Amino acid sequence: MSENKNNKLLITLVIFTLILVIVLGIALGYFIFFKDKTKNSTTQNVKIEEKIFDLNEFVVNLSDENKTYIRLKISIAYDKKNKKLDKEIPEKVPAIRDAVINILRSKSSKDFETTSNQNNLNNIKTELINSINNNLQNGKIINIYVQDIIIQ
């Protein structure tokens, strides 16, 4: 009888363990497959609405020896919802323009050439964004749009 009791206890323990493993497997599967998909779908749908601020035209001598200059028109884009930055940018236009001019003056006409493996204008845009953002306290610009560019 004792052996029969041990067999029943062993069978009950095995069944309980099996049920516990199945429940934990289902819960783990849910968190791995369904939770990650909901996080990815919400982060992909977030899109920042841009507000554009025109910095007007720049005419700057380049660092070339043959006295070339660049004329370009730039606009900056930032988050439309950032009202503090909306007020700050017009106040900081002289500092922003100075940052742009200083970077452009350090470039040569070759820095603006586009080769097959590299787009130098994108590198210059990134440098301009970083420099402009150093002058801002209430937010950051997210893009620069070059509307017109002439190197002569």
SULPE-V769474 format. One record per run of one state. SS is the DSSP state (H for helix, E for strand, - for the rest). FROM is the first residue (numbers start at 0). LEN is the number of residues. If there is no record, write none. Layout:
# SULPE-V769474
SS|FROM|LEN / SS|FROM|LEN
This chain:
# SULPE-V769474
-|0|1 / H|1|43 / -|44|5 / E|49|12 / -|61|7 / E|68|11 / -|79|3 / H|82|9 / -|91|1 / H|92|13 / -|105|3 / H|108|4 / -|112|1 / E|113|1 / -|114|4 / E|118|1 / H|119|15 / -|134|6 / E|140|11 / -|151|1
